[in-house]
Amino acid sequence: MTEANFATESTPVLSEIIDPRFEHLKNIADNIWLVSSPIVITVGTLGNLLTIWIFTQSPKLRSTSTSLYLIALAIVDTLILYLALLDQYSRVKYNFYLRNMSNILCKVGLFGVYFLVHFEAWILVNVTLERFAAVFSPHRVKQLFSKKRVALAIGITGCILLLFNMHYWWEAKTINGTCETRNNFYQSDWLRIDLALASAIPFIVIFAMNCAIITKIALNSKDLTSAKSSKTNSMTAVLVSVSISFLIFTLPITIHMIMYDADAYNNATELEIAHIEIAWVVVNIIYYLNNSVNFFLYCLTGPRFRREFLALIWKNRVIPERSATTNTLTA
């Protein structure tokens, strides 16, 4: 479930275009890349930079442990847009793939994208776990998820995934001007491992915990009238919306990769491949929306985030709330 699969390992190379309909469909796929990519990259970059700015400049938001997760997520999302989507755009627009220029760029490109995609998914797993604890064990959540522990959790998660993807440093190389991996492991077993690590396992964990969170809140709705409970619920709404968007935006490409493996491409006709490629572009763009929309989700579901955002824009202080002791993201 990575950019390497998006363009190189799953796409067959046709030596000759016979059916003119194939060329027409290929042009449609290229145009989707050319039109959608700059929009997604621009919107995502601005949104992620604003997110980082708000969480680092606002004292109220900066003091929360959740801010570390969301800052890390914004950084990872931005890097994915540039290492993966921008490279795809360059491939279609200029027939230029940066990672094809040298062995070191090939290694950095493949390693970086795989690591970042995995890291993003597991940051969201950690975020959802924190919300799960906040709902089911609210009196211990600050102790269990202090800023130091959250920073440590992010660091440990990153280190594990770095080690897990280190094999690209000795397996990835440019062969005849093309960045690739020749080991058969990458054409079969690794695709399944990658799909499980980047999508399937996080999807199941996030979905299960969100179902439990939403059910718990619904059952206890009558008891959640206090200011503290209201803020906890609002914070939960923000983070649940982020994890649900991950599920929505990653599901199409997961289904596509399960349906159309290497055998499906090998057995498809030229015209069938063209239709599959259009679907492939569409699910990719949907996937990259996951790296671009979090800022808008925070604004939509987080009143305190909106207030802090407006306060920073107008350089005014936020009016103190009646209950300012709760260390949460939203009100």
C-alpha positions, 0 to 999 in steps of 0.5 A: 500500500505504498507509492512504489506499488502505485506506479512501478510494481503493479503497472505492466510495461507494454511495448506497443499500443495496438488498440487506440482505445487503450491510448485514449484511456491512458490519456484519461488516467494521465489527465487525472494525475495532472489535474488532481495532483497539484490541487491535493499537494497544494491544499495538503501542504497549506493545511498541514503547515497551518496545523503545525503552526497552530499546535506549536504557537498556541499555548493551550494546544501545545500543552496537550499530549495529543498535539504531539501526535497531530504534529507528527501526523502533519509532518508525515502527511506532508512528506508523503505528498512530496515523496510520493504524489509529487514524484508521480506527477513528475513522472506523468508531466515530465517523464521524470522519476527522481529516484531513477537518477541514482542508486542512492535516490532509489534507496531513499525514495523507496525506503522513505515512502514505505516507512512514511506510509507505515508510520502514518497508519500507526500514529493513527493507531496510537491516537485511537488508543489514546482516545480509547483510554480517555473514554474507558479510563478517563481518570488514568488517561493523563498518567498513561498518555503524558507528553513524555510517554507520547513522545516515547511512543512516537519514537519507538513506533518510528524506530520499529518501522525504520528497522522493518523497512531497512531492507530497501537500503540493500535491495533497492537499486537502479537497473537500466535506469529504473529504480526497482527491486529484483528480489522475488520476495517483493513481488509476492510476500512483501506486497501482502506484508505491506498491505497488512502493515499499512492498511489491513491491521491498522484498519481493523484496530482503528475500526474496532476501537472507534466502534467501542468508543462511539458505543460507550459515548452513546450509552453514557450520553445522559451522564455527559453533561459536565464541562469536562465530559463535554470537552472530552467528547469534543476531543474524541469527536476530532480524533475519531473523525481523523481515524474514520477519514483514514478508514474511508480514504484507504479502503478503496486502494486496499480493495483494489490491491486485493482484487488486482494483484500481479496475476490479474494484470498478467491475465488481463487484456490490453483494454482491461489493463487500461480500465484497471489503470484508470481505477488505480489512479482514482484510488490513489488520489483518494488515498492521498486525500487522507494526507490533505484533509486533517486540518479541515477536519480539525476546524470542522469538529474542534471548536477550540481548534477554530478559536485558537486558529482565529486568535492566532490569525488576528493576533488576539488572545482567546477569551478565557473559558469558565473552566480552563483547567481541562487540558484538551484540544476542543471545547 
